[in-house]
Structures are given as structure tokens and as C-alpha cells.
Amino acid sequence: MFGYLTTDFPNLYVKDTVLYKSAYCGLCKSIGQGCGTKGRFLLNYDLTFLSVFTHNVIGKDFTIEKQHCILHTITKRPVAVPDELSRRIAALNVILAYYKLSDNVIDEGKGKFKRSIFKRAYKKARKAEPVLDNIVKTNYDALIKYEKQNSDSIDIVSDPFGVMMKEIVKELVADKFTDNIGELCYNLGKWIYLIDALDDFDKDKIKRNFNVFINAYKDISDKKTFLIEKKQDLEFIFGGILSEIYRCAKNVSYNFNHDLTDNILLRGIFEQTKNVMENKKCKTSIKF
């Protein structure tokens, strides 16, 4: 994951701001407990969304308490108390981040030291969640295969990330999984992969990293030109994915209030897409 599944913060209710912060801090605590302190540095907002979403789908409410944490030692903050599901997602966060670091090593030929810092945390996460680790490994292997083939098919290359997201959520929510949730997660995974590729167009061009948009549009020299000359193509690609996400999100059966989830799925990702399409700096983290 890359941290693109964030809220549309200006339109977030106060109650949901508290819930979002609490879920984030709860995952941080869960990572620390299960994978060690270093693993906390790998936490991102995609997994915060996943925690909020899956808790709601399976009907497991958060227990929120005011606690101290490693960054806030004086003033207590609302924290979602770690439970079985958040511990699983915490391990998943470390697994996903480690494979992303490994992918960076393959792409750029560097970053081995950075990856090595988190190897111990990854081993703990893999031991705790071997099924989730296998899901991530299998789909990253498929992605790497397409990269080695230097594929220029946007749909094919983004497929492993969609399948990975779908299979992860299926494993986490078990009997609460539906075809609708599967389609939602599949399209979310594709969106995450492609929005990151579009956002990194110039960086990947300079470093000669694999980027499916660069391969598919070999005549384009930079991101600004790409966004102008191929605007209709990009609107078609992302429009189709976003419309599926919107349709599926409207039909999810939740157990609790879902204003926060709706904010992310129906507003946040649309805002992120707009920012990248307008060549604005896309912030993938928010400081609380």
C-alpha cells in the first residue's frame, strides 16, 4: 500500500476525525506490540482505512480509551484498543511495507539497508500471519513478472494489486465477504496501483524505473505533457475504476455508522485523483 486512501479532511465530521485518529493510533500500538517499535515507522493510512472498513463490516466495534503513546508521552490521546482484527491488520501493514521496500530494491537497485532495518519486524509479521503473507507474496510475484516483461498493458499490470486487495479483505472478514465487497476491493487495489504510477511518472522516467504509463505512452516525455495530451485517456481509465468503487461502496452492508468510510470512498479518493490529474503535490500522509 502507498498511503493514498486518505480522508477528504475538510469535509470530515469531528466525530469521525476522532475515530480516524484513534484507529491510526490503535494500529500503531498493535504494530508495536506484535512486530516491535521499528515496525511502527511503516504505518500508513491505507491500512487505517482497512481497519475502519473491516471492523464495520464484521460488526466489531472499536473500544476507544485515552492513552499515552511513544510520541505523546505527556498528553493522553484517544486510542482504539488493539483487538484481534487490528493485530492482524498491523501485521499486514508490516508485510505490505516490506514487500514495497523489496520492490523498490528491484526497481532502483538500492535501498537494501533500509529494508534490512525492518527485516526483524517483517519476520514477526510473517510468522503471525502466514496466509496474508502468502497473498501479498503471490501477487507481488505476479507484478514483478509483468515488470520484467516490460508490459505496457495498464489493465493487466494493475490486476495483481486488485486481486491482492480483494483476497486480503476476504481473509480478514471471512463469512462477511460478498461479491460486492470483492469488486469494491479489487477496484480499490487497481486504483492505488495506478494513482501511484501516475503520481510517480516523472520520478520513474528520470530513474528509468518500471511504470506502466511510461510503457503504454512511450511518446510522452513528462507528466505535465501526459496530463494535457492524454487527459481523455486518463479520465476514461480512472473514471471507470472510480465509478465501480462508487457503485460498490453504496451497496456495502455495514453494522455501524459509516460516515468515515463514505468520506474516504466517496470523497477522499476522488479528491486524490483530482489532485494527481491536476499535477498537484499529492500528500500521502497527514500529521495529527
TAPE-V20584 format. One record per backbone hydrogen bond with DSSP energy under -1.0 kcal/mol. NH is the residue of the N-H (numbers start at 1). CO is the residue of the C=O. If there is no record, write none. Layout:
nh->NH co->CO
nh->NH co->CO
//
This chain:
nh->6 co->4
nh->9 co->7
nh->11 co->8
nh->12 co->9
nh->17 co->13
nh->18 co->14
nh->19 co->15
nh->20 co->16
nh->21 co->17
nh->22 co->18
nh->23 co->19
nh->24 co->20
nh->25 co->21
nh->26 co->22
nh->27 co->23
nh->28 co->24
nh->29 co->25
nh->30 co->26
nh->31 co->27
nh->32 co->28
nh->33 co->29
nh->34 co->30
nh->35 co->31
nh->40 co->37
nh->41 co->38
nh->42 co->39
nh->43 co->40
nh->49 co->45
nh->50 co->46
nh->51 co->47
nh->52 co->48
nh->53 co->49
nh->54 co->50
nh->55 co->51
nh->56 co->52
nh->57 co->53
nh->58 co->54
nh->60 co->55
nh->65 co->79
nh->67 co->77
nh->69 co->72
nh->77 co->67
nh->79 co->65
nh->80 co->22
nh->81 co->63
nh->87 co->83
nh->88 co->84
nh->89 co->85
nh->90 co->86
nh->91 co->87
nh->92 co->88
nh->93 co->89
nh->94 co->90
nh->95 co->91
nh->96 co->92
nh->97 co->93
nh->98 co->94
nh->99 co->95
nh->100 co->96
nh->101 co->97
nh->102 co->98
nh->103 co->99
nh->104 co->100
nh->105 co->101
nh->106 co->102
nh->107 co->103
nh->108 co->104
nh->109 co->105
nh->115 co->111
nh->116 co->112
nh->117 co->113
nh->118 co->115
nh->119 co->116
nh->122 co->118
nh->123 co->119
nh->124 co->120
nh->125 co->121
nh->126 co->122
nh->127 co->123
nh->128 co->124
nh->129 co->125
nh->133 co->129
nh->134 co->130
nh->135 co->131
nh->136 co->132
nh->137 co->133
nh->138 co->134
nh->139 co->135
nh->140 co->136
nh->141 co->137
nh->142 co->138
nh->143 co->139
nh->144 co->140
nh->145 co->141
nh->146 co->142
nh->147 co->143
nh->148 co->144
nh->149 co->145
nh->150 co->147
nh->151 co->146
nh->157 co->153
nh->158 co->154
nh->162 co->158
nh->163 co->159
nh->164 co->160
nh->165 co->161
nh->166 co->162
nh->167 co->163
nh->168 co->164
nh->169 co->165
nh->170 co->166
nh->171 co->167
nh->172 co->168
nh->173 co->169
nh->174 co->170
nh->176 co->173
nh->177 co->174
nh->182 co->178
nh->183 co->179
nh->184 co->180
nh->185 co->181
nh->186 co->182
nh->187 co->183
nh->188 co->184
nh->189 co->185
nh->190 co->186
nh->191 co->187
nh->192 co->188
nh->193 co->189
nh->194 co->190
nh->195 co->191
nh->196 co->192
nh->197 co->193
nh->198 co->194
nh->199 co->195
nh->200 co->196
nh->201 co->198
nh->204 co->200
nh->205 co->201
nh->206 co->202
nh->207 co->203
nh->208 co->204
nh->209 co->204
nh->215 co->211
nh->216 co->212
nh->217 co->213
nh->220 co->217
nh->226 co->222
nh->227 co->223
nh->228 co->224
nh->229 co->225
nh->230 co->226
nh->234 co->230
nh->235 co->231
nh->236 co->232
nh->237 co->233
nh->238 co->234
nh->239 co->235
nh->240 co->236
nh->241 co->237
nh->242 co->238
nh->243 co->239
nh->244 co->240
nh->245 co->241
nh->246 co->242
nh->247 co->243
nh->248 co->244
nh->249 co->245
nh->250 co->246
nh->251 co->248
nh->255 co->56
nh->262 co->258
nh->263 co->259
nh->264 co->260
nh->265 co->261
nh->266 co->262
nh->268 co->263
nh->269 co->264
nh->271 co->267
nh->272 co->268
nh->273 co->269
nh->274 co->270
nh->275 co->271
nh->276 co->272
nh->277 co->273
nh->278 co->274
nh->279 co->276
nh->280 co->275
//
